[in-house]
Amino acid sequence: MMVSTTSQAMDLGSACTLVHRYGTGDAASKVIGLHSLGLDGRSFGPLGLGLAETGEFETFAPDLRGHGASDAPVHTIDLGRMAADVVELARQLRGERVHLVGTSMGSVVARIATATHPEMWSSVTLIAGPPTAVPGIGVRGNSARRSGMAAVVDETLARWFSGHALAGPSASVEYAAQVLREMNPESWAASWAAMESFATPGPIPTAIDTLCIAGEDDVSTPPAVVAELARVSGSKRPPVVIAGGTHQLLLDHADEIAALLQNRWREPDNSRQIGMES
């Protein structure tokens, strides 16, 4: 089966951005993927292609505010506005079913979008995310402001990947390093400030199937942190821990996560259709 990979500029109301699309176009189920701080929608490529192999799922991964091709001004970079952009994207897709998948910062954006518009989502998957805001984490923006993004690349990659991957060669590490180097330092700093100060969203309604996923070797959000995320998000499922997984699970364990999500979304409880607004 031919799986298409395309990107298109989309106006999400208050900002324009690039949305990366993985799938056949006639898939019954739509997936929206929200990337981590410092990357862009292309990080969902491995997962999106894996999900598309059966023809059942089509994934849309936008460049969130401050990242990639988003044209949002720096002063508008906050998680609430990111969530509003995601809701607008879902409205424009007009699909019958929408699964929401967020990783790291994207998991917080997913929780906010679910809190504001719970009727729009068939399921929510939270990968390697924090349960609450992280006091003091905003200082990670200081080095880039002073010395440019080159000053933060190595330390960021060390949080994201295993020593084996960093020893290379690794296409995932090379992609992440390139995106980091190209990011606006002010957008980087504003994104970390947003992660330091967001209000904790309430539990996700029980009608929305919610799953949390952790990497066994993730030094940023280890399994114990993701277990707390599962508790505060109201997930009725135990967290899944990916053996040997680090923070960027979508880049180094995409096939495993794709199989997990495909099986989960085929369960009878997830077969309901959600009408989208035009």
Secondary structure, 3 states (H helix, E strand, C coil): CCCEEEEEEEECCCCEEEEEEEECCCCCEEEEEECCCCCCHHHHHHHHHHHHCCCCEEEEEECCCCCCCCCCCHHHCCHHHHHHHHHHHHHHHCCCCEEEEEECHHHHHHHHHHHHCHHHCCEEEEECCCCCCCCCHHHHHHHHHHHCHHHCHHHHHHHHCCHHHHHCCCHHHHHHHHHHHHCCHHHHHHHHHHHHHCCCCCCCCCCCEEEEEEECCCCCCCHHHHHHHHHHHCCCCCCEEECCCCCCHHHHCHHHHHHHHHHHHCCHHHCCCCCCCC
